[in-house]
Amino acid sequence: MDSQFWINAWNEGRTGFHQADFNDKLLQYFPQLQAKEKQKVLVPLCGKTKDLLWLRDQKLDVHGIELHEDAVKAFFNENQLANVKIENTHHFTNYTSEGIRVSTGDFFKLDHENYYDFVYDRASLVALPFSMRKEYAEVIKRSLKKGGKCLLIVYEYDQAKLEGPPFSINDDEVHRLYNDAFIIELMESQRPLKEGSRLMTLDESLKQKVYVLEKK
């Protein structure tokens, strides 16, 4: 799987991972992280999620990163965000308006070391094949400040019954990826009430797992 896979998915409308409303687990668990005004939150592989708007409305400094530029343009257009400023940096093109910045480019080139107070990962880690997850986790580790927190949402199911993405990620893998740098707390493990149509074809063994990771 490479970047072209996701570009094709957006171009062909294969975006079942996109939610039209705010994610219910974001609304339930992010307030427990006790974010303060102007703190910085990173949303990797954000697509055009409306969750960026909710985080902005908590008075946070919101930074999304998305590979596909058309998804970024759609986010600002569909949500009628005005006076969008566009600027190019070494690795990214940045779109900024009304307290939200979304950078289009390769997430793995992010070099904001110890910069963010929070990470919100709903559909990022689960979008990546096994071979890419360790590198992804390393970017998360170096991007968060000490004491920073990551709200991580993953799915666990029998991978033989469904070809990812979203991929199945179990508790052992979460610990393998993050245990060296984070205190890991499992907040919830239960079948989701609503999700993309592909996941909801799975039997009752499907679990949505919500973690809070705190950087040591």
C-alpha positions as CSV (number, residue, x, y, z in Angstrom):
1,M,0.0,0.0,0.0
2,D,1.3,3.4,-0.9
3,S,0.1,7.0,-1.2
4,Q,-1.6,6.3,-4.5
5,F,-4.0,3.9,-2.8
6,W,-5.5,6.7,-0.8
7,I,-5.5,9.2,-3.6
8,N,-7.4,6.6,-5.7
9,A,-9.8,6.0,-2.8
10,W,-10.7,9.7,-2.6
11,N,-11.0,10.0,-6.4
12,E,-13.2,7.0,-6.6
13,G,-15.4,7.9,-3.7
14,R,-14.3,5.0,-1.5
15,T,-14.5,7.0,1.7
16,G,-16.6,5.0,4.0
17,F,-14.3,6.0,6.8
18,H,-15.5,9.6,6.5
19,Q,-18.2,10.5,9.1
20,A,-20.7,13.2,8.4
21,D,-21.0,14.1,12.1
22,F,-18.7,14.5,15.1
23,N,-17.2,11.3,16.3
24,D,-19.1,10.1,19.4
25,K,-15.9,8.8,21.1
26,L,-14.2,12.2,20.5
27,L,-17.1,13.9,22.3
28,Q,-17.1,11.4,25.1
29,Y,-13.4,11.1,25.9
30,F,-11.5,14.2,24.7
31,P,-13.1,16.4,27.4
32,Q,-11.5,14.0,30.0
33,L,-8.0,15.0,28.7
34,Q,-8.6,18.5,30.2
35,A,-7.3,20.5,27.3
36,K,-6.6,24.2,27.9
37,E,-7.2,27.1,25.5
38,K,-4.6,27.5,22.8
39,Q,-3.0,24.1,23.3
40,K,-2.0,22.4,20.1
41,V,-3.7,19.2,18.8
42,L,-2.5,17.1,15.9
43,V,-5.0,15.2,13.7
44,P,-3.1,12.8,11.5
45,L,-4.5,11.6,8.1
46,C,-7.6,13.8,8.8
47,G,-9.3,13.7,5.5
48,K,-12.2,16.2,5.6
49,T,-13.4,15.2,9.1
50,K,-15.7,17.7,10.9
51,D,-13.9,16.7,14.1
52,L,-11.5,19.5,13.2
53,L,-14.3,21.9,13.7
54,W,-15.3,20.5,17.1
55,L,-11.7,20.7,18.3
56,R,-11.4,24.3,17.1
57,D,-14.6,25.1,19.0
58,Q,-12.8,23.9,22.2
59,K,-10.5,26.9,21.6
60,L,-7.6,24.6,20.6
61,D,-4.9,25.3,18.0
62,V,-5.9,22.6,15.5
63,H,-3.5,21.1,12.9
64,G,-4.7,18.4,10.5
65,I,-2.5,16.6,8.0
66,E,-3.9,14.9,4.9
67,L,-2.2,13.4,1.9
68,H,-4.9,14.2,-0.7
69,E,-5.2,17.9,-1.5
70,D,-8.7,17.6,-2.9
71,A,-10.0,16.3,0.5
72,V,-8.4,19.4,2.2
73,K,-10.0,21.8,-0.3
74,A,-13.4,20.0,0.2
75,F,-13.1,20.5,4.0
76,F,-12.8,24.2,3.7
77,N,-15.4,24.5,0.9
78,E,-18.0,22.3,2.5
79,N,-17.8,24.0,5.9
80,Q,-17.8,27.4,4.3
81,L,-14.6,28.6,6.0
82,A,-13.7,32.0,4.7
83,N,-10.4,33.7,3.8
84,V,-8.4,30.6,3.5
85,K,-4.7,31.4,3.5
86,I,-2.5,29.0,1.4
87,E,1.3,28.8,1.9
88,N,4.0,26.3,0.9
89,T,6.7,25.0,3.2
90,H,9.4,22.5,2.5
91,H,7.2,19.4,2.7
92,F,3.6,20.7,2.9
93,T,1.1,23.0,1.5
94,N,-0.8,24.6,4.4
95,Y,-4.4,25.8,4.3
96,T,-5.4,28.0,7.2
97,S,-8.7,29.6,8.2
98,E,-10.6,30.4,11.4
99,G,-8.2,28.6,13.8
100,I,-7.7,25.5,11.7
101,R,-4.6,24.6,9.7
102,V,-4.6,21.6,7.4
103,S,-1.3,20.6,5.8
104,T,-1.4,18.5,2.6
105,G,1.6,16.2,2.1
106,D,3.4,13.2,3.5
107,F,2.6,12.8,7.2
108,F,5.9,10.9,7.7
109,K,7.8,14.1,6.9
110,L,6.4,15.9,9.9
111,D,9.2,17.3,12.0
112,H,7.5,19.3,14.8
113,E,9.4,17.7,17.6
114,N,7.9,18.0,21.1
115,Y,5.4,20.5,19.6
116,Y,1.9,19.2,20.3
117,D,-0.1,18.8,23.5
118,F,-2.5,16.3,22.1
119,V,-3.0,13.9,19.2
120,Y,-6.4,12.7,18.0
121,D,-6.1,9.5,16.1
122,R,-9.5,8.1,15.0
123,A,-8.8,6.6,11.5
124,S,-5.0,7.0,11.1
125,L,-3.2,4.0,12.7
126,V,-6.0,1.6,11.4
127,A,-5.5,3.0,7.9
128,L,-1.9,1.7,7.7
129,P,-0.6,-1.8,6.9
130,F,1.6,-3.5,9.5
131,S,4.8,-2.5,7.7
132,M,4.1,1.3,8.2
133,R,2.8,1.4,11.7
134,K,6.1,1.4,13.6
135,E,7.3,4.5,11.6
136,Y,4.0,6.1,12.1
137,A,4.2,5.6,15.9
138,E,7.7,7.1,15.9
139,V,6.3,10.3,14.4
140,I,3.6,10.4,17.1
141,K,6.2,9.9,19.9
142,R,8.5,12.6,18.8
143,S,5.7,15.1,18.0
144,L,4.1,15.1,21.4
145,K,5.4,17.0,24.4
146,K,6.2,15.2,27.6
147,G,2.9,14.7,29.4
148,G,1.1,15.1,26.1
149,K,-1.9,12.8,25.5
150,C,-3.1,10.8,22.5
151,L,-6.8,9.8,22.1
152,L,-6.4,6.6,20.0
153,I,-9.4,4.7,18.5
154,V,-8.8,1.3,16.8
155,Y,-10.7,-1.8,15.7
156,E,-10.0,-5.4,16.6
157,Y,-11.5,-8.2,14.5
158,D,-10.6,-11.4,12.6
159,Q,-8.4,-9.9,9.8
160,A,-9.1,-13.1,7.8
161,K,-12.8,-12.0,7.5
162,L,-12.1,-8.6,6.0
163,E,-9.4,-7.1,4.0
164,G,-8.3,-3.8,5.5
165,P,-8.2,-0.9,5.7
166,P,-9.3,-0.3,8.3
167,F,-7.0,-2.9,9.7
168,S,-7.4,-4.9,12.9
169,I,-5.1,-3.7,15.7
170,N,-5.1,-5.6,18.9
171,D,-4.0,-4.7,22.4
172,D,-0.6,-6.4,22.1
173,E,0.2,-4.3,19.0
174,V,-0.8,-1.0,20.7
175,H,1.6,-1.8,23.5
176,R,4.4,-3.0,21.2
177,L,4.2,0.3,19.3
178,Y,3.8,2.7,22.2
179,N,4.7,1.1,25.5
180,D,8.3,2.5,25.5
181,A,7.1,6.1,25.4
182,F,3.6,6.2,26.8
183,I,1.4,5.2,29.8
184,I,-1.4,3.3,28.0
185,E,-4.9,3.2,29.4
186,L,-7.7,1.2,27.7
187,M,-10.9,3.2,28.1
188,E,-13.4,1.1,26.2
189,S,-13.7,-2.1,24.2
190,Q,-17.1,-2.9,22.7
191,R,-18.8,-3.3,19.4
192,P,-19.5,0.1,17.7
193,L,-23.1,1.1,17.3
194,K,-22.4,2.7,13.9
195,E,-19.4,2.6,11.7
196,G,-18.5,2.3,8.0
197,S,-20.6,-0.3,6.1
198,R,-17.6,-2.6,5.6
199,L,-16.9,-3.0,9.3
200,M,-20.5,-3.4,10.2
201,T,-20.7,-6.6,8.1
202,L,-18.5,-8.3,10.7
203,D,-20.0,-10.4,13.5
204,E,-20.1,-9.6,17.2
205,S,-16.4,-10.2,17.6
206,L,-15.7,-6.8,16.1
207,K,-14.5,-4.4,18.9
208,Q,-13.9,-0.7,18.8
209,K,-11.2,0.1,21.3
210,V,-10.5,3.5,22.8
211,Y,-7.1,4.3,24.4
212,V,-5.6,7.3,26.1
213,L,-1.8,7.4,25.8
214,E,0.2,9.8,28.0
215,K,3.8,10.5,27.1
216,K,6.2,9.6,29.8
